[in-house]
Amino acid sequence: MKTEIESGQAGEDVAGWRRERLLESGFAQPLAASLAGDPRYDLHVLIELVERGCPPELAVRILAPLEEGAA
């Protein structure tokens, strides 16, 4: 059984890993940092869009989660 401290550390590790992958793919530091901790964004799809030539900011807009109640 994990403690809250261990679980919190794991979350920080995952966010750090996601941030590094986004930075390596060409995302600006502030954008990568904000996306890294947001599990609503599919990291692999974001990176794939950028690798296909989509600017990072547009990839984020394409994959932006719908607002609650908008559906």
N, CA, C and O atoms as a CHARMM CRD file, in Angstrom:
* protein
*
  284
    1    1 MET  N      0.84500  -1.18000   0.00000 PROA 1      0.00000
    2    1 MET  CA     0.00000   0.00000   0.00000 PROA 1      0.00000
    3    1 MET  C      0.88900   1.24100   0.00000 PROA 1      0.00000
    4    1 MET  O      1.80300   1.36000   0.81600 PROA 1      0.00000
    5    2 LYS  N      0.61000   2.17500  -0.93200 PROA 2      0.00000
    6    2 LYS  CA     1.41200   3.38500  -1.02200 PROA 2      0.00000
    7    2 LYS  C      0.88600   4.45000  -0.07600 PROA 2      0.00000
    8    2 LYS  O     -0.31700   4.56200   0.15800 PROA 2      0.00000
    9    3 THR  N      1.80200   5.21700   0.45200 PROA 3      0.00000
   10    3 THR  CA     1.40800   6.33900   1.29100 PROA 3      0.00000
   11    3 THR  C      1.12200   7.53600   0.39500 PROA 3      0.00000
   12    3 THR  O      1.44300   7.51900  -0.79300 PROA 3      0.00000
   13    4 GLU  N      0.52300   8.56900   0.96300 PROA 4      0.00000
   14    4 GLU  CA     0.24400   9.77200   0.19500 PROA 4      0.00000
   15    4 GLU  C      1.52000  10.41600  -0.30900 PROA 4      0.00000
   16    4 GLU  O      1.54300  10.96600  -1.41100 PROA 4      0.00000
   17    5 ILE  N      2.57500  10.35600   0.47400 PROA 5      0.00000
   18    5 ILE  CA     3.84400  10.95200   0.05900 PROA 5      0.00000
   19    5 ILE  C      4.39200  10.22000  -1.15200 PROA 5      0.00000
   20    5 ILE  O      4.83800  10.85500  -2.10700 PROA 5      0.00000
   21    6 GLU  N      4.36500   8.88100  -1.12700 PROA 6      0.00000
   22    6 GLU  CA     4.85300   8.12200  -2.26900 PROA 6      0.00000
   23    6 GLU  C      4.00700   8.37700  -3.49800 PROA 6      0.00000
   24    6 GLU  O      4.54900   8.52400  -4.59300 PROA 6      0.00000
   25    7 SER  N      2.69200   8.43200  -3.34800 PROA 7      0.00000
   26    7 SER  CA     1.79900   8.69300  -4.47000 PROA 7      0.00000
   27    7 SER  C      2.02900  10.08600  -5.03400 PROA 7      0.00000
   28    7 SER  O      2.02100  10.26800  -6.25100 PROA 7      0.00000
   29    8 GLY  N      2.23300  11.06600  -4.17000 PROA 8      0.00000
   30    8 GLY  CA     2.50700  12.43200  -4.62800 PROA 8      0.00000
   31    8 GLY  C      3.80200  12.50800  -5.39300 PROA 8      0.00000
   32    8 GLY  O      3.88800  13.20200  -6.40600 PROA 8      0.00000
   33    9 GLN  N      4.81600  11.80100  -4.92200 PROA 9      0.00000
   34    9 GLN  CA     6.10300  11.77500  -5.62000 PROA 9      0.00000
   35    9 GLN  C      5.95800  11.14000  -6.99000 PROA 9      0.00000
   36    9 GLN  O      6.54900  11.61500  -7.96000 PROA 9      0.00000
   37   10 ALA  N      5.18000  10.07300  -7.08100 PROA 10     0.00000
   38   10 ALA  CA     4.97100   9.40700  -8.36300 PROA 10     0.00000
   39   10 ALA  C      4.29800  10.36100  -9.34900 PROA 10     0.00000
   40   10 ALA  O      4.65400  10.38900 -10.52700 PROA 10     0.00000
   41   11 GLY  N      3.33000  11.13900  -8.87400 PROA 11     0.00000
   42   11 GLY  CA     2.65800  12.10900  -9.73700 PROA 11     0.00000
   43   11 GLY  C      3.61200  13.17600 -10.24100 PROA 11     0.00000
   44   11 GLY  O      3.54000  13.59200 -11.39700 PROA 11     0.00000
   45   12 GLU  N      4.50600  13.61500  -9.36500 PROA 12     0.00000
   46   12 GLU  CA     5.50700  14.61200  -9.76900 PROA 12     0.00000
   47   12 GLU  C      6.47600  14.01400 -10.78000 PROA 12     0.00000
   48   12 GLU  O      6.88700  14.68800 -11.72500 PROA 12     0.00000
   49   13 ASP  N      6.84300  12.74900 -10.58400 PROA 13     0.00000
   50   13 ASP  CA     7.74300  12.08400 -11.52300 PROA 13     0.00000
   51   13 ASP  C      7.10800  11.97400 -12.90400 PROA 13     0.00000
   52   13 ASP  O      7.76900  12.20100 -13.91700 PROA 13     0.00000
   53   14 VAL  N      5.82800  11.62600 -12.94000 PROA 14     0.00000
   54   14 VAL  CA     5.12100  11.49600 -14.21200 PROA 14     0.00000
   55   14 VAL  C      5.02600  12.86000 -14.89100 PROA 14     0.00000
   56   14 VAL  O      5.28000  12.97200 -16.09000 PROA 14     0.00000
   57   15 ALA  N      4.66700  13.88200 -14.14700 PROA 15     0.00000
   58   15 ALA  CA     4.56400  15.22700 -14.72200 PROA 15     0.00000
   59   15 ALA  C      5.92100  15.69300 -15.24600 PROA 15     0.00000
   60   15 ALA  O      5.99600  16.31900 -16.30300 PROA 15     0.00000
   61   16 GLY  N      6.98200  15.39400 -14.51900 PROA 16     0.00000
   62   16 GLY  CA     8.31500  15.76200 -14.97500 PROA 16     0.00000
   63   16 GLY  C      8.69600  15.03500 -16.25200 PROA 16     0.00000
   64   16 GLY  O      9.29000  15.62300 -17.15500 PROA 16     0.00000
   65   17 TRP  N      8.35600  13.76200 -16.32500 PROA 17     0.00000
   66   17 TRP  CA     8.63700  12.97600 -17.53200 PROA 17     0.00000
   67   17 TRP  C      7.84600  13.53100 -18.70900 PROA 17     0.00000
   68   17 TRP  O      8.38200  13.68800 -19.80600 PROA 17     0.00000
   69   18 ARG  N      6.56500  13.82900 -18.47900 PROA 18     0.00000
   70   18 ARG  CA     5.73500  14.39600 -19.55600 PROA 18     0.00000
   71   18 ARG  C      6.29200  15.74000 -20.00900 PROA 18     0.00000
   72   18 ARG  O      6.34700  16.00700 -21.20900 PROA 18     0.00000
   73   19 ARG  N      6.70500  16.59000 -19.07300 PROA 19     0.00000
   74   19 ARG  CA     7.26600  17.90200 -19.41600 PROA 19     0.00000
   75   19 ARG  C      8.50900  17.74700 -20.28600 PROA 19     0.00000
   76   19 ARG  O      8.66700  18.45300 -21.28200 PROA 19     0.00000
   77   20 GLU  N      9.38800  16.82500 -19.91100 PROA 20     0.00000
   78   20 GLU  CA    10.62200  16.60700 -20.68400 PROA 20     0.00000
   79   20 GLU  C     10.31400  16.14500 -22.10300 PROA 20     0.00000
   80   20 GLU  O     10.95100  16.60000 -23.05300 PROA 20     0.00000
   81   21 ARG  N      9.34100  15.24400 -22.25800 PROA 21     0.00000
   82   21 ARG  CA     8.98200  14.76200 -23.60500 PROA 21     0.00000
   83   21 ARG  C      8.43800  15.91400 -24.45100 PROA 21     0.00000
   84   21 ARG  O      8.75900  16.02500 -25.63400 PROA 21     0.00000
   85   22 LEU  N      7.61300  16.77000 -23.84100 PROA 22     0.00000
   86   22 LEU  CA     7.05700  17.91000 -24.57400 PROA 22     0.00000
   87   22 LEU  C      8.15500  18.89500 -24.97300 PROA 22     0.00000
   88   22 LEU  O      8.15600  19.40000 -26.09600 PROA 22     0.00000
   89   23 LEU  N      9.07800  19.16700 -24.07200 PROA 23     0.00000
   90   23 LEU  CA    10.18300  20.07000 -24.39100 PROA 23     0.00000
   91   23 LEU  C     11.02100  19.51000 -25.53300 PROA 23     0.00000
   92   23 LEU  O     11.40600  20.24700 -26.44100 PROA 23     0.00000
   93   24 GLU  N     11.30300  18.21600 -25.49300 PROA 24     0.00000
   94   24 GLU  CA    12.08200  17.58000 -26.55700 PROA 24     0.00000
   95   24 GLU  C     11.37000  17.65000 -27.90300 PROA 24     0.00000
   96   24 GLU  O     12.01200  17.60500 -28.95200 PROA 24     0.00000
   97   25 SER  N     10.04900  17.76000 -27.87200 PROA 25     0.00000
   98   25 SER  CA     9.26100  17.80100 -29.10000 PROA 25     0.00000
   99   25 SER  C      9.05000  19.21600 -29.62200 PROA 25     0.00000
  100   25 SER  O      8.42400  19.40500 -30.66500 PROA 25     0.00000
  101   26 GLY  N      9.56500  20.20800 -28.90800 PROA 26     0.00000
  102   26 GLY  CA     9.48400  21.57900 -29.40000 PROA 26     0.00000
  103   26 GLY  C      8.48300  22.47600 -28.70900 PROA 26     0.00000
  104   26 GLY  O      8.26600  23.60600 -29.14900 PROA 26     0.00000
  105   27 PHE  N      7.86600  22.00600 -27.63900 PROA 27     0.00000
  106   27 PHE  CA     6.93400  22.85200 -26.89500 PROA 27     0.00000
  107   27 PHE  C      7.72800  23.84400 -26.05800 PROA 27     0.00000
  108   27 PHE  O      8.76300  23.49500 -25.49100 PROA 27     0.00000
  109   28 ALA  N      7.24700  25.07300 -25.97900 PROA 28     0.00000
  110   28 ALA  CA     7.88500  26.08700 -25.14500 PROA 28     0.00000
  111   28 ALA  C      7.74700  25.68600 -23.67400 PROA 28     0.00000
  112   28 ALA  O      6.79700  25.00100 -23.29500 PROA 28     0.00000
  113   29 GLN  N      8.69900  26.11800 -22.85600 PROA 29     0.00000
  114   29 GLN  CA     8.73800  25.75500 -21.43500 PROA 29     0.00000
  115   29 GLN  C      7.41500  26.01300 -20.70900 PROA 29     0.00000
  116   29 GLN  O      6.91500  25.11000 -20.03900 PROA 29     0.00000
  117   30 PRO  N      6.82600  27.21900 -20.81700 PROA 30     0.00000
  118   30 PRO  CA     5.57500  27.45800 -20.06500 PROA 30     0.00000
  119   30 PRO  C      4.43000  26.54100 -20.51400 PROA 30     0.00000
  120   30 PRO  O      3.65500  26.06100 -19.68700 PROA 30     0.00000
  121   31 LEU  N      4.32900  26.30400 -21.81300 PROA 31     0.00000
  122   31 LEU  CA     3.27500  25.45400 -22.33100 PROA 31     0.00000
  123   31 LEU  C      3.50000  24.00500 -21.89600 PROA 31     0.00000
  124   31 LEU  O      2.56200  23.33000 -21.47100 PROA 31     0.00000
  125   32 ALA  N      4.73800  23.53200 -22.00200 PROA 32     0.00000
  126   32 ALA  CA     5.06200  22.16600 -21.58300 PROA 32     0.00000
  127   32 ALA  C      4.76800  21.97200 -20.09400 PROA 32     0.00000
  128   32 ALA  O      4.24300  20.93300 -19.69400 PROA 32     0.00000
  129   33 ALA  N      5.10200  22.95800 -19.28600 PROA 33     0.00000
  130   33 ALA  CA     4.87100  22.85600 -17.84700 PROA 33     0.00000
  131   33 ALA  C      3.38200  22.79100 -17.52400 PROA 33     0.00000
  132   33 ALA  O      2.97100  22.03300 -16.64600 PROA 33     0.00000
  133   34 SER  N      2.57400  23.57500 -18.22400 PROA 34     0.00000
  134   34 SER  CA     1.13800  23.56000 -17.93400 PROA 34     0.00000
  135   34 SER  C      0.46600  22.27800 -18.43100 PROA 34     0.00000
  136   34 SER  O     -0.47900  21.79600 -17.80700 PROA 34     0.00000
  137   35 LEU  N      0.93700  21.73300 -19.52900 PROA 35     0.00000
  138   35 LEU  CA     0.34900  20.50500 -20.06300 PROA 35     0.00000
  139   35 LEU  C      0.79000  19.26300 -19.30400 PROA 35     0.00000
  140   35 LEU  O      0.04600  18.28600 -19.21800 PROA 35     0.00000
  141   36 ALA  N      1.99100  19.29900 -18.75600 PROA 36     0.00000
  142   36 ALA  CA     2.56700  18.11700 -18.11600 PROA 36     0.00000
  143   36 ALA  C      1.70800  17.59300 -16.97000 PROA 36     0.00000
  144   36 ALA  O      1.62400  16.38300 -16.76200 PROA 36     0.00000
  145   37 GLY  N      1.08400  18.47500 -16.24200 PROA 37     0.00000
  146   37 GLY  CA     0.28000  18.06100 -15.11000 PROA 37     0.00000
  147   37 GLY  C     -1.19600  17.90000 -15.41600 PROA 37     0.00000
  148   37 GLY  O     -1.99300  17.66600 -14.50800 PROA 37     0.00000
  149   38 ASP  N     -1.57200  18.02100 -16.68300 PROA 38     0.00000
  150   38 ASP  CA    -2.98600  17.93600 -17.06000 PROA 38     0.00000
  151   38 ASP  C     -3.24900  16.61600 -17.78200 PROA 38     0.00000
  152   38 ASP  O     -2.95900  16.49200 -18.97200 PROA 38     0.00000
  153   39 PRO  N     -3.79500  15.63200 -17.07000 PROA 39     0.00000
  154   39 PRO  CA    -4.00000  14.31500 -17.67800 PROA 39     0.00000
  155   39 PRO  C     -5.07800  14.28400 -18.75100 PROA 39     0.00000
  156   39 PRO  O     -5.26300  13.25300 -19.39800 PROA 39     0.00000
  157   40 ARG  N     -5.78900  15.37700 -18.95800 PROA 40     0.00000
  158   40 ARG  CA    -6.81000  15.39900 -20.01000 PROA 40     0.00000
  159   40 ARG  C     -6.19800  15.42700 -21.40100 PROA 40     0.00000
  160   40 ARG  O     -6.87100  15.11500 -22.38400 PROA 40     0.00000
  161   41 TYR  N     -4.92000  15.80000 -21.49200 PROA 41     0.00000
  162   41 TYR  CA    -4.24000  15.85200 -22.78100 PROA 41     0.00000
  163   41 TYR  C     -3.47200  14.56400 -23.02000 PROA 41     0.00000
  164   41 TYR  O     -2.70500  14.12400 -22.16300 PROA 41     0.00000
  165   42 ASP  N     -3.67600  13.96300 -24.17600 PROA 42     0.00000
  166   42 ASP  CA    -2.95600  12.75400 -24.55400 PROA 42     0.00000
  167   42 ASP  C     -1.57900  13.16300 -25.05800 PROA 42     0.00000
  168   42 ASP  O     -1.45000  13.71300 -26.15200 PROA 42     0.00000
  169   43 LEU  N     -0.57000  12.89800 -24.27300 PROA 43     0.00000
  170   43 LEU  CA     0.79500  13.29400 -24.59300 PROA 43     0.00000
  171   43 LEU  C      1.24800  12.75600 -25.94800 PROA 43     0.00000
  172   43 LEU  O      1.84900  13.48300 -26.73800 PROA 43     0.00000
  173   44 HSD  N      0.96300  11.50300 -26.20900 PROA 44     0.00000
  174   44 HSD  CA     1.42500  10.87600 -27.43800 PROA 44     0.00000
  175   44 HSD  C      0.78700  11.50400 -28.67200 PROA 44     0.00000
  176   44 HSD  O      1.44900  11.65900 -29.69800 PROA 44     0.00000
  177   45 VAL  N     -0.47700  11.86100 -28.58300 PROA 45     0.00000
  178   45 VAL  CA    -1.14900  12.50300 -29.71500 PROA 45     0.00000
  179   45 VAL  C     -0.61900  13.92500 -29.90400 PROA 45     0.00000
  180   45 VAL  O     -0.42600  14.36200 -31.03900 PROA 45     0.00000
  181   46 LEU  N     -0.38600  14.64300 -28.82300 PROA 46     0.00000
  182   46 LEU  CA     0.20700  15.97900 -28.94000 PROA 46     0.00000
  183   46 LEU  C      1.53000  15.91500 -29.68600 PROA 46     0.00000
  184   46 LEU  O      1.76200  16.68400 -30.61900 PROA 46     0.00000
  185   47 ILE  N      2.39200  15.00300 -29.27600 PROA 47     0.00000
  186   47 ILE  CA     3.71300  14.88100 -29.89100 PROA 47     0.00000
  187   47 ILE  C      3.59000  14.43700 -31.34500 PROA 47     0.00000
  188   47 ILE  O      4.32000  14.92700 -32.20700 PROA 47     0.00000
  189   48 GLU  N      2.67800  13.51800 -31.62100 PROA 48     0.00000
  190   48 GLU  CA     2.49200  13.05500 -33.00000 PROA 48     0.00000
  191   48 GLU  C      2.05500  14.19800 -33.91700 PROA 48     0.00000
  192   48 GLU  O      2.55300  14.32200 -35.03500 PROA 48     0.00000
  193   49 LEU  N      1.13200  15.02500 -33.44800 PROA 49     0.00000
  194   49 LEU  CA     0.69500  16.16700 -34.24600 PROA 49     0.00000
  195   49 LEU  C      1.87200  17.09800 -34.56600 PROA 49     0.00000
  196   49 LEU  O      2.02500  17.55300 -35.70000 PROA 49     0.00000
  197   50 VAL  N      2.68800  17.37000 -33.56500 PROA 50     0.00000
  198   50 VAL  CA     3.84100  18.25800 -33.76500 PROA 50     0.00000
  199   50 VAL  C      4.84400  17.62000 -34.72300 PROA 50     0.00000
  200   50 VAL  O      5.40400  18.30600 -35.57800 PROA 50     0.00000
  201   51 GLU  N      5.07100  16.32400 -34.59000 PROA 51     0.00000
  202   51 GLU  CA     6.00300  15.63100 -35.48800 PROA 51     0.00000
  203   51 GLU  C      5.51500  15.66400 -36.93300 PROA 51     0.00000
  204   51 GLU  O      6.32200  15.57200 -37.85800 PROA 51     0.00000
  205   52 ARG  N      4.21200  15.79400 -37.13500 PROA 52     0.00000
  206   52 ARG  CA     3.63900  15.86300 -38.48300 PROA 52     0.00000
  207   52 ARG  C      3.58400  17.29500 -39.00600 PROA 52     0.00000
  208   52 ARG  O      3.07100  17.54100 -40.09800 PROA 52     0.00000
  209   53 GLY  N      4.11700  18.24800 -38.21900 PROA 53     0.00000
  210   53 GLY  CA     4.21800  19.62100 -38.69000 PROA 53     0.00000
  211   53 GLY  C      3.24400  20.60700 -38.08000 PROA 53     0.00000
  212   53 GLY  O      3.24700  21.78200 -38.44600 PROA 53     0.00000
  213   54 CYS  N      2.42300  20.16000 -37.17100 PROA 54     0.00000
  214   54 CYS  CA     1.46800  21.04800 -36.51600 PROA 54     0.00000
  215   54 CYS  C      2.20300  21.87300 -35.45600 PROA 54     0.00000
  216   54 CYS  O      2.94600  21.30800 -34.65500 PROA 54     0.00000
  217   55 PRO  N      2.01200  23.18900 -35.43400 PROA 55     0.00000
  218   55 PRO  CA     2.62700  23.98200 -34.36900 PROA 55     0.00000
  219   55 PRO  C      2.09500  23.53700 -33.00100 PROA 55     0.00000
  220   55 PRO  O      0.91600  23.20300 -32.88300 PROA 55     0.00000
  221   56 PRO  N      2.94000  23.52600 -31.97300 PROA 56     0.00000
  222   56 PRO  CA     2.50200  23.06500 -30.64900 PROA 56     0.00000
  223   56 PRO  C      1.24600  23.75400 -30.13200 PROA 56     0.00000
  224   56 PRO  O      0.36900  23.09500 -29.57300 PROA 56     0.00000
  225   57 GLU  N      1.14600  25.06200 -30.31000 PROA 57     0.00000
  226   57 GLU  CA    -0.01900  25.79200 -29.80300 PROA 57     0.00000
  227   57 GLU  C     -1.30100  25.31400 -30.48200 PROA 57     0.00000
  228   57 GLU  O     -2.34700  25.21400 -29.84200 PROA 57     0.00000
  229   58 LEU  N     -1.21300  25.02000 -31.78200 PROA 58     0.00000
  230   58 LEU  CA    -2.38700  24.53000 -32.50500 PROA 58     0.00000
  231   58 LEU  C     -2.73100  23.10900 -32.07200 PROA 58     0.00000
  232   58 LEU  O     -3.90600  22.76900 -31.94100 PROA 58     0.00000
  233   59 ALA  N     -1.72300  22.28300 -31.85100 PROA 59     0.00000
  234   59 ALA  CA    -1.96800  20.91400 -31.37500 PROA 59     0.00000
  235   59 ALA  C     -2.72800  20.94400 -30.05300 PROA 59     0.00000
  236   59 ALA  O     -3.63100  20.13700 -29.83200 PROA 59     0.00000
  237   60 VAL  N     -2.36600  21.86500 -29.18400 PROA 60     0.00000
  238   60 VAL  CA    -3.05500  21.98900 -27.90000 PROA 60     0.00000
  239   60 VAL  C     -4.50300  22.40600 -28.11700 PROA 60     0.00000
  240   60 VAL  O     -5.40700  21.88600 -27.46200 PROA 60     0.00000
  241   61 ARG  N     -4.72400  23.33400 -29.02700 PROA 61     0.00000
  242   61 ARG  CA    -6.10100  23.77600 -29.29700 PROA 61     0.00000
  243   61 ARG  C     -6.93300  22.64800 -29.88300 PROA 61     0.00000
  244   61 ARG  O     -8.10400  22.49400 -29.53500 PROA 61     0.00000
  245   62 ILE  N     -6.33600  21.85500 -30.77400 PROA 62     0.00000
  246   62 ILE  CA    -7.05700  20.74500 -31.39400 PROA 62     0.00000
  247   62 ILE  C     -7.48600  19.72800 -30.33700 PROA 62     0.00000
  248   62 ILE  O     -8.60000  19.20700 -30.38900 PROA 62     0.00000
  249   63 LEU  N     -6.60900  19.45000 -29.38700 PROA 63     0.00000
  250   63 LEU  CA    -6.87800  18.42700 -28.38300 PROA 63     0.00000
  251   63 LEU  C     -7.47400  18.96300 -27.08400 PROA 63     0.00000
  252   63 LEU  O     -7.64900  18.21600 -26.12200 PROA 63     0.00000
  253   64 ALA  N     -7.78400  20.25300 -27.06100 PROA 64     0.00000
  254   64 ALA  CA    -8.32800  20.85000 -25.83900 PROA 64     0.00000
  255   64 ALA  C     -9.60500  20.13700 -25.41600 PROA 64     0.00000
  256   64 ALA  O    -10.48400  19.88600 -26.24000 PROA 64     0.00000
  257   65 PRO  N     -9.70400  19.81400 -24.13300 PROA 65     0.00000
  258   65 PRO  CA   -10.92500  19.17000 -23.63400 PROA 65     0.00000
  259   65 PRO  C    -12.12400  20.09200 -23.76100 PROA 65     0.00000
  260   65 PRO  O    -12.00300  21.31100 -23.63100 PROA 65     0.00000
  261   66 LEU  N    -13.26400  19.51000 -24.01300 PROA 66     0.00000
  262   66 LEU  CA   -14.48800  20.30300 -24.07800 PROA 66     0.00000
  263   66 LEU  C    -14.83200  20.80700 -22.69300 PROA 66     0.00000
  264   66 LEU  O    -14.58700  20.12600 -21.69800 PROA 66     0.00000
  265   67 GLU  N    -15.39300  21.98800 -22.62900 PROA 67     0.00000
  266   67 GLU  CA   -15.82800  22.54700 -21.35300 PROA 67     0.00000
  267   67 GLU  C    -16.99100  21.72600 -20.82100 PROA 67     0.00000
  268   67 GLU  O    -17.77500  21.17900 -21.59600 PROA 67     0.00000
  269   68 GLU  N    -17.10400  21.64100 -19.51600 PROA 68     0.00000
  270   68 GLU  CA   -18.20800  20.92700 -18.89300 PROA 68     0.00000
  271   68 GLU  C    -19.53000  21.54100 -19.34400 PROA 68     0.00000
  272   68 GLU  O    -19.68400  22.76200 -19.33700 PROA 68     0.00000
  273   69 GLY  N    -20.46900  20.70900 -19.72900 PROA 69     0.00000
  274   69 GLY  CA   -21.78400  21.18500 -20.11700 PROA 69     0.00000
  275   69 GLY  C    -21.87900  21.65400 -21.54900 PROA 69     0.00000
  276   69 GLY  O    -22.96600  22.01700 -21.99800 PROA 69     0.00000
  277   70 ALA  N    -20.76800  21.65900 -22.29200 PROA 70     0.00000
  278   70 ALA  CA   -20.78900  22.12800 -23.67100 PROA 70     0.00000
  279   70 ALA  C    -21.32000  21.07600 -24.62400 PROA 70     0.00000
  280   70 ALA  O    -21.74900  21.40500 -25.72900 PROA 70     0.00000
  281   71 ALA  N    -21.29900  19.82500 -24.21900 PROA 71     0.00000
  282   71 ALA  CA   -21.72000  18.74800 -25.11300 PROA 71     0.00000
  283   71 ALA  C    -23.21200  18.62800 -25.21900 PROA 71     0.00000
  284   71 ALA  O    -23.71300  17.76300 -25.93800 PROA 71     0.00000
